[in-house]
Amino acid sequence: MLLLVIVIFLTITLVIFIFGAAFYAPSSVIGTRLRALGWQKEQQPEKTPIKERLEQALDPFSKALPLSADEVSRARGWLIQAGYREPQHVTIYVGSRILLAFLGFVTVAAISQFRSLPLLVSVTALGFFIPRFVLKRMIKKRQRRIELGLPDALDLTVICVEAGLSLDQALMRVGNELSYAHPELSGELHLVNLEMRAGKPRTEALHNFHARTDVDDIRALVTTLIQTDRFGTSIAQALRVHSDSLRTERRQRAEEAAAKTTIKMVVPLVLFVLPSLIFVTLGPAVIQLVRTLMPDAGR
């Protein structure tokens, strides 16, 4: 009896194994027939990415406003400075401006029923300029992050050049080392290396580096590298001098910002702190004076 149970169990296991192997084997005829009968689930179609959906939704709005080539080029330059380099980002940016302006116009028109024309115009203009304001803020934040990572990049570049690497190899190595600490600056250095590998002159690649960031410290660095390459001076010495001058400028900017804080603190002190101090110090005296001179007022 036990032997019969073992034989039945092994037979069922072998049959299941054979059918499973035949089903999953790519060249099996049985597996092909089983899949044709519907044993295999149909693959679900891939979902459209959110960026593509957003681009499809904003594309009609972006075409509603005719833009000249200069305006498109200026908008693309701002987007590149903010870190958005894809062609569809221009469509999303322009479409979001038109969409917000349209939503503001429709909302105010539905609420006020065209009774307040200044409010209608102001809200529509506000919706049109909000994406530009947000983009400018993103550009400033990215420029600030690049400025914070530039001294570390200069120190690493000096070390790599003194170790015997060329400037191109040093920039590549510095870009790889800063990929986690300063990803924005690392990405820009990577683009500089890609442009030089593609055949662009180093001068043009460095000028593009400054155009993509629009940072004053990057402009000074690019000028130093171009002059060093043109006159044949020591790159390590030039970078070391530039790094020292950059630190001096950053210290001076910090001192300037610290000196401005005293003037900036005047307005909140006058508006918020000074009235509270006046109420706390003179309030009890005024109450006592009123009670003394006007006894009936205290009852």
Secondary structure in CASP SS format (residue, H / E / C, confidence):
PFRMAT SS
TARGET T0000
AUTHOR 0000-0000-0000
METHOD secondary structure of the structure
MODEL  1
M C 1.00
L H 1.00
L H 1.00
L H 1.00
V H 1.00
I H 1.00
V H 1.00
I H 1.00
F H 1.00
L H 1.00
T H 1.00
I H 1.00
T H 1.00
L H 1.00
V H 1.00
I H 1.00
F H 1.00
I H 1.00
F H 1.00
G H 1.00
A H 1.00
A H 1.00
F H 1.00
Y H 1.00
A C 1.00
P C 1.00
S C 1.00
S C 1.00
V H 1.00
I H 1.00
G H 1.00
T H 1.00
R H 1.00
L H 1.00
R H 1.00
A H 1.00
L C 1.00
G C 1.00
W C 1.00
Q C 1.00
K C 1.00
E C 1.00
Q C 1.00
Q C 1.00
P C 1.00
E C 1.00
K C 1.00
T C 1.00
P C 1.00
I H 1.00
K H 1.00
E H 1.00
R H 1.00
L H 1.00
E H 1.00
Q H 1.00
A H 1.00
L H 1.00
D H 1.00
P H 1.00
F H 1.00
S H 1.00
K H 1.00
A H 1.00
L C 1.00
P C 1.00
L C 1.00
S C 1.00
A H 1.00
D H 1.00
E H 1.00
V H 1.00
S H 1.00
R H 1.00
A H 1.00
R H 1.00
G H 1.00
W H 1.00
L H 1.00
I H 1.00
Q H 1.00
A H 1.00
G C 1.00
Y C 1.00
R C 1.00
E C 1.00
P C 1.00
Q H 1.00
H H 1.00
V H 1.00
T H 1.00
I H 1.00
Y H 1.00
V H 1.00
G H 1.00
S H 1.00
R H 1.00
I H 1.00
L H 1.00
L H 1.00
A H 1.00
F H 1.00
L H 1.00
G H 1.00
F H 1.00
V H 1.00
T H 1.00
V H 1.00
A H 1.00
A H 1.00
I H 1.00
S H 1.00
Q C 1.00
F C 1.00
R C 1.00
S C 1.00
L H 1.00
P H 1.00
L H 1.00
L H 1.00
V H 1.00
S H 1.00
V H 1.00
T H 1.00
A H 1.00
L H 1.00
G H 1.00
F H 1.00
F H 1.00
I H 1.00
P H 1.00
R H 1.00
F H 1.00
V H 1.00
L H 1.00
K H 1.00
R H 1.00
M H 1.00
I H 1.00
K H 1.00
K H 1.00
R H 1.00
Q H 1.00
R H 1.00
R H 1.00
I H 1.00
E H 1.00
L H 1.00
G H 1.00
L H 1.00
P H 1.00
D H 1.00
A H 1.00
L H 1.00
D H 1.00
L H 1.00
T H 1.00
V H 1.00
I H 1.00
C H 1.00
V H 1.00
E H 1.00
A C 1.00
G C 1.00
L C 1.00
S C 1.00
L H 1.00
D H 1.00
Q H 1.00
A H 1.00
L H 1.00
M H 1.00
R H 1.00
V H 1.00
G H 1.00
N H 1.00
E H 1.00
L C 1.00
S C 1.00
Y C 1.00
A C 1.00
H C 1.00
P H 1.00
E H 1.00
L H 1.00
S H 1.00
G H 1.00
E H 1.00
L H 1.00
H H 1.00
L H 1.00
V H 1.00
N H 1.00
L H 1.00
E H 1.00
M H 1.00
R H 1.00
A C 1.00
G C 1.00
K C 1.00
P C 1.00
R H 1.00
T H 1.00
E H 1.00
A H 1.00
L H 1.00
H H 1.00
N H 1.00
F H 1.00
H H 1.00
A H 1.00
R H 1.00
T H 1.00
D C 1.00
V C 1.00
D H 1.00
D H 1.00
I H 1.00
R H 1.00
A H 1.00
L H 1.00
V H 1.00
T H 1.00
T H 1.00
L H 1.00
I H 1.00
Q H 1.00
T H 1.00
D H 1.00
R H 1.00
F H 1.00
G C 1.00
T C 1.00
S C 1.00
I H 1.00
A H 1.00
Q H 1.00
A H 1.00
L H 1.00
R H 1.00
V H 1.00
H H 1.00
S H 1.00
D H 1.00
S H 1.00
L H 1.00
R H 1.00
T H 1.00
E H 1.00
R H 1.00
R H 1.00
Q H 1.00
R H 1.00
A H 1.00
E H 1.00
E H 1.00
A H 1.00
A H 1.00
A H 1.00
K H 1.00
T H 1.00
T H 1.00
I H 1.00
K H 1.00
M C 1.00
V H 1.00
V H 1.00
P H 1.00
L H 1.00
V H 1.00
L H 1.00
F H 1.00
V H 1.00
L H 1.00
P H 1.00
S H 1.00
L H 1.00
I H 1.00
F H 1.00
V H 1.00
T H 1.00
L H 1.00
G H 1.00
P H 1.00
A H 1.00
V H 1.00
I H 1.00
Q H 1.00
L H 1.00
V H 1.00
R H 1.00
T H 1.00
L H 1.00
M C 1.00
P H 1.00
D H 1.00
A H 1.00
G H 1.00
R C 1.00
END
